[in-house]
């Protein structure tokens, strides 16, 4: 009997969640991006990649659930894809310093991360 046979490991989403929780602090964005790239049935890869990038629910803290916006915070759901990519890229590159919180949130996002977020939001 091996050392692992007595210990039952979780499989599927439970395994991913368990692994994410154990390594959240050290691996951060790298881990979330890798988990988001795992194939899952029923939803687009952009959906899961977006969820991984927004694991702390930072986007919905301002843009609200369903990304409909509120008061001075714009709606980002169902916007045009090119608009979302340009806007997120401008925040990342500090071309729009008027919202420092957005710049800080997307500063380390790759072009692929931004494209995944934009595709997800444009499809809402």
C-alpha positions, -999 to +999 in steps of 0.1 A: +000+000+000+015+033-011+016+064+011-010+080-011-036+052-012-047+060+024-051+097+016-079+104-009-072+134-030-101+155-044-106+155-081-120+180-106-130+215-095-125+206-058-089+197-065-083+229-083-098+250-056-078+232-029-046+237-048-055+274-055-061+281-018-028+265-007-008+285-032-027+317-036-002+340-019+030+328-035+019+322-071-008+349-075-016+358-111+006+330-126-014+303-108-048+319-115-039+322-152-028+286-154-059+273-137-080+294-161-065+277-191-077+243-180-105+230-203-140+228-188-172+218-205-202+241-210-186+275-208-160+294-228-124+295-218-127+333-215-153+329-188-130+308-166-100+328-174-119+360-164-130+343-131-094+334-124-081+369-131-109+384-110-106+358-082-108+385-055-140+399-070-122+432-075-141+441-107-176+436-092-166+457-062-170+488-084-188+477-115-213+456-095-227+422-102-233+416-138-210+445-146-238+470-150-220+499-133-232+524-108-232+562-104-198+572-118-186+537-125-193+527-161-212+496-173-187+472-189-211+444-197-219+440-234-196+468-246-178+465-279-147+442-279-123+467-294-134+494-269-128+471-239-094+460-252-083+495-258-095+508-225-080+480-204-047+483-223-047+521-217-052+515-180-024+489-180+000+512-199-009+542-176-023+561-206-054+567-185-041+577-151-075+592-141-085+560-122-054+548-103-073+518-089-079+505-124-042+510-134-031+491-103-055+462-110-045+456-146-008+467-144+005+431-145-020+417-170-007+403-203-023+411-237-038+377-235-053+384-201-068+416-214-082+399-244-098+372-223-114+398-200-126+418-230-141+388-247-159+378-216-173+412-208-183+418-245-203+386-244-225+395-214 
